[in-house]
Amino acid sequence: MSILHTVNKSPFERSNLDSCLKHANQGDSVLLLEDAVVAAIAGTAFAARLTDAAKMVKLCVLGADLKARGLDPAKVIDGVAVVDYAAFVDMAAANNAVHAWL
């Protein structure tokens, strides 16, 4: 049973991304949206953690939220896909459940 995990809070303010990554299983997907997108930028304190997690789970970041925060999608770390809203819907449909890490 695969799960789409969504994280919307900045990992610099909350620990929900760290908790999510500890609980995500092989084959799950993790989507960073809203303020959580900052974690996907190369050079952050979370870059190494996300690079390791990408070996086990599918990692994505919502492109519209990168743009809304003035972040360059070209600076997203390797292993993290930039997706649009249609891909978000496809991910939700492709997984057995969706878990929002609030």
C-alpha positions in Angstrom: 0.0 0.0 0.0 1.7 3.2 -1.2 1.1 6.6 0.5 1.4 10.1 -0.8 2.8 12.2 2.0 2.3 16.0 1.7 4.4 18.4 3.8 3.4 22.1 3.8 5.4 23.7 6.6 8.9 25.0 6.5 11.4 22.5 7.9 13.2 25.4 9.5 10.2 26.1 11.7 8.6 22.7 12.3 9.8 19.1 12.4 7.0 17.6 10.2 9.3 17.0 7.2 11.8 15.1 9.4 8.9 13.1 10.9 7.5 12.4 7.4 10.8 11.1 6.1 11.2 8.8 9.1 7.8 7.2 8.5 7.8 7.1 4.7 8.3 3.6 3.3 9.9 2.3 0.1 7.6 3.1 -2.8 5.8 6.0 -1.1 5.8 9.5 -2.5 6.5 12.8 -0.7 5.3 16.1 -2.1 6.7 19.4 -0.7 4.3 22.3 -1.1 3.6 25.8 0.3 6.5 26.7 2.7 8.0 23.2 2.7 9.4 23.8 -0.8 12.4 25.7 0.7 13.8 22.3 1.8 14.3 21.2 -1.8 16.7 24.0 -2.7 20.4 23.0 -3.1 22.6 24.1 -0.3 20.0 24.0 2.5 20.5 22.0 5.7 17.9 19.5 4.3 19.5 18.9 0.9 21.6 15.8 2.0 18.6 14.3 3.9 16.4 14.7 0.8 19.0 13.2 -1.5 19.2 10.2 0.8 15.4 9.9 1.0 15.1 10.1 -2.8 16.7 6.6 -3.0 13.7 5.2 -1.2 10.7 7.4 -2.0 9.6 9.5 -4.9 10.3 13.2 -3.9 8.5 16.0 -5.6 8.0 19.8 -5.1 5.1 21.9 -6.3 6.5 24.3 -9.0 3.8 26.9 -8.4 4.9 27.2 -4.7 8.5 27.6 -5.7 7.5 30.4 -8.0 5.3 32.0 -5.4 8.3 32.2 -3.0 10.7 33.5 -5.7 12.7 30.3 -5.7 14.4 29.1 -8.9 13.3 25.5 -10.0 16.8 25.1 -11.5 18.2 25.1 -7.9 16.1 22.1 -6.8 18.4 19.3 -5.7 18.9 16.2 -7.8 16.4 13.5 -7.2 13.5 15.9 -6.5 11.0 16.4 -9.4 9.3 19.7 -9.9 5.6 19.0 -10.6 2.5 21.0 -11.5 -1.1 20.7 -10.0 -2.1 18.1 -12.6 0.8 15.9 -11.5 -0.2 16.4 -7.9 -3.7 15.1 -8.7 -2.2 12.1 -10.6 0.0 11.3 -7.6 -3.0 11.4 -5.2 -4.9 9.0 -7.6 -1.9 6.7 -8.0 -1.4 6.1 -4.3 -3.7 4.2 -1.9 -3.8 7.0 0.6 -2.8 10.6 1.2 -1.3 11.7 4.5 -0.9 15.4 5.2 1.9 16.2 7.7 0.6 19.3 9.4 
